[in-house]
C-alpha cells in the first residue's frame, strides 16, 4: 500500500510502498481517504521529546471507512502506523462515525485543531456565558476555531489577536468583536482591547505575547496555555500571577470520552453553519511540500488525499 514514510529523525516524509498494518488488541483498521497534518507530527519527527520510531508512517488523524463501510474519523494513530497511509491502525476508542453531510476536509479541520480549541475553553477554563475572551494566536487553525467556539459557547465579547491581518479580517466576520494585530506594543494594544480585563485567555503562542495577555487579564481570570510558537520560555514575575489562574492544556490530557464528546459537538456546529473552517486538500504525492508548509505555520488546515 502507499504511505508517507519518514526514514530519519528530522527528515521529510516520502511516498513509498509498504506492508499492510495489522491491528492489535484494542485497535481498529481504517481504510483512509484523507489525513491531516498537525504541529505535533513535526515535533515527533524531530525527536523533540524522544527519538522517533524510524522508519515510520507519520500522521495523527484521518478520515476513512471501516471494513463494514462505516465512515469514521479517528484522532489518534498507533505508531509506527500513522494516518498518512492507505490503511492505518487507530486505538478503537479514538474512532467515531461522522455524518455524510460533513466532507473529509471539514471533518479533519475540526479534529485535533477543533478539540484543541473546544476543550481548553470548556474543560479547562470553564467558560461561562457573558465572559470576555481573548484568543491569543487566533489566526492559525486552532485559533480560528477557538474564536468561533467561544461565541457558540456564549462568550459576551471575543477578541482575536494575531499577526495575520487578512486572517483577523476573516475572524471579524465570524464572531470576533475586536481584533488586535500583534506587530507593535502588544501590552498596550491588548490592555486597550480588554478594557476592565479578560475573563478567559486562550494562549496559543506563549513568549512575550503571553506576558502581555497576562497583564490584560482581570483578577479572577483564567489563562490556558496550549501552544508555544512565539517562544518556549518567559521571565514571569510572581506578582503578575496573583489572583489569576494559569492553566495548561495538552492533547493527551483529556480522556477519550471527553475528546469524542468535544468532536461530536464541533461537527454538529459545523453542520449547522455555526463554525466555519478553512482547509486545503493536496494529493499524498505532495506530502513533502505540505510537510514543509506545516513547519512554517500555515493559517489553514493541510489535508492529504489518499
N, C-alpha and C positions, 0 to 999 in steps of 0.2 A: 504494500500500500504506500501511497505518497504521504510524506510528512516533512515538516521543517525540523532539522536536526542541528543541534549545537555540539561541536566536537571538542572545543576547548574553552576554558574559562575566559570570558570577555569577548569571545568570537561572535560573529553574526550567524544566524541560522541559515542553512542552505537546504533546498528541497532535495530529498533523497527517497529511494525506495527502501522500506524497512519491513521487518517482520510484523505480523499482526500481534497486538497486545492480548494478553489473557487475563480476564478479571479474576481477582481472588475473592476471599470471603468478605462480604460486606461491600463489594464493588459491583459496578454496572458498566456494561459495554455500550457505548453510544456511537452510532454512525453519524459523524459530524458533517454538518452542512456549512457552518460558519464558526469562526473562532475570533476572539478579540485579543488585542494586546493591552497590557497594563504596566504601569511603572514597576510593580512587583516582579514582573517577568525579567526585567533587566537587572534588578537587584540580585535575583537568584543567579542569573547567568554570569554576573560579575563576581560572584562569590563574596559579597559584602559580609554576610553573616556566617557562611560556611562554604567550603568548596562545592561547586555544582556537580551533580552526578553524571559527568560526561562519559560517553555521548548520551544525549537525552533529547526528548521532544519537549520544547517549552510550551507555555500557554496554560492559563488557569481556567478560563471559562469558555463555554461553547454552546452551540445550539445544534440539535440533530434529532435523530429518531432512535427509538429502542427497537428491538427485534420484533415487537408486536405492532410496530408502526406508530406508536405514540410519539408526538412531537414534544421535545423537552428542552429545558435549559439546565445546565449544570454550572455551578460556581466554584467548584474545586476539581482538581485532577489528581491522579495518583502517580507521582514520579516513579520511573522516568517516562511515563506515558502521558504527556501533556495534550492539550486540546488542539494544537496545530497539526492535526493528522486526520486522515480519513476515518479512522476509528480511534477512540480514546477510552480510557478507563477512568471512571469517576467514583468517588465514595457514594454509595446508594443514597445517603441522606442529603446529598447536595443536588440531587436530580429532582426536578419538578416539572410538571406539564405546563405548557403555555397555550394560550388561546390561538385559534387560527387567524384571527384578525391582527395579530402582532407579528411583524416581519422579523427576520433574523437580526437585522441591524438595530431595530428598536429594542428587541429582547436583550441584546448584548449591551446596548448603550445604558440601560438602567440596571445592569447586572452588578458587577463589582463596583463600578462608579456610583451607581444609584444607591446601593446598600451602604456604601461608604459615606454617603450624604445623609441618608434617612436615619440610620441608627445613631450616629453622633448627636443628631438633633433630638431624637426621641428617647432612646435608651440611655444615653449618656447625659445630655443636657436637660432632659425633661422639659422641653419647650412647652410653654403654656400659652393659650390664646391671649392675644393682645400684647405680647412681649416684643421688644425691639431686638432685631437680629442683624449681626454683621457677618457676612461671608467673606473671609479674607483669602484671596486667591480664587475669586469667583469665575474666572474666565476659562478654566480648564474643564474637563469632562465632569469631574465631581462637583466643582463649584457651580456650574450652570444648573445642574440638577438640584443642588442644595438651595439655591435662591428660590426656585420654583417650589421645592418641597416645603420650605419654611412658610411660604404663602399658603400652600394647601393645608398645612398643619395649624393655621390660624394666627400666625405672627401679625402683630399690629403694624409693624413697619419693618422693611427689609432693605438693608444697604449692601450693595455689591461693590467690592474693592478688588482691583487687579490692574495689570499693566496694558492689556489689550483693549484699546478704546473701541474698536469695532465690536468685540465681544460684549463689552459693557453696554453699548447701544442696544445690542440684541436682547440683553437682560432687562433693559429699561422697558421693553415691550412685553416682558414676561414675568412681572411680579416684583421687580426691584423698584422701590420708591425713590432711591437715590443711588448714585454711583460715584466712586472715588477712584481716580487714576493714581496708581502708586508710582509716581515718577518724580516726586519732589519731597516736600516736608510731609511725610506720611502722618506723623503725630498730630500736626495741626489740622490736616485735612480730615482725619478720622474723628478727631475731637469735635470739629465743626459739624460733621455729618451726624455724630452721635448725640449731640445736644446734652441732655442730662445723663447720658451714658447708655451703653448697650447692656441688655439683659443676658443675651447669649451671643458668643462669638464662636464661629466655626473657623478654625485656623488651619488652612491647607498649605501654609508656606513656612512658618516659623521664622527664625532670623530677626532682623531689625523690624519688619512689619508686625511681627508678633508683639514686640515690646510696645510699638505704637498703639496697637489694638488694646493691649492690656491697660494702658493709660486711659483709654476711652471707654473702658468697661466700668459700669456703676458698681458701688458696693453691693454685695449680694449677687453679682453677676457670675456667670459660668463661662469659662473658655475651654473649648475642646480642641486639642491639637490632633490633627490627622496626618499632615504631611510636613516635609522639611525642604522644599525646593529652594527657599531663599536663604538657607543656612542651617547647619546642624547644631550650632552652639550659640548661646546668648549669655551675656552677663546680666543676671536678673537680681536687682536689689530686693531683699526680703520685704521691705515696706510696700512695694508695689503689689504684692500678693495679698496683703492683709484685707480680709473681708471679701475676697474674691476666690472662687473655686477654680483651680486649674486641673483639668481632666485630660486624659489621653484616650485615643481610640486606635486599635489595630484590628485588621481583618480577622485574626484568629481568636479574638476575644469573645465575640458573641456565639451563642450556641447555634446549632444547625436549625433549630426551630425558630429562633429569632431572625436568622438570615432568610429563611423561607418565607416567614410572615412579611418581612420588610419587602422582599422581592415581589410577592403577590400584590401588596399594596401599590407599589410603584407601577407594575404592569397595569393594574386597574386604572390608575390615574392617567397613564399614557393613553390607554384605550378610550378614556373619557375626554381626552383633549386637555386635561388639566396640566400636564407636564409635556413639554416639547423636548426632543432630543436631537443631537447632531451626530452624524457618523459618516464615515467614508468607507466604501467597500472596495477591496482590491483582490485580485486573484492570488492564490497561495504562492505562485511563482514570483511574486513581487515582495515576498516576505523580507528579504534583506533591506530593501528600500523602506518598508514600513517600520522595520526594527530601528533603523537609523532615525527616522522621523519621530518615533516614540521617544527616543533618547533626547530629542531636542524639545520635548514638552509640547506636543500638538494641542490645539484647542478644540479638537474634535476626536471622537472615538474612532480608532482604526480597526476595521473588521476585515478578516481574511476569508475569502470564499473558498471552500474546498471543492 
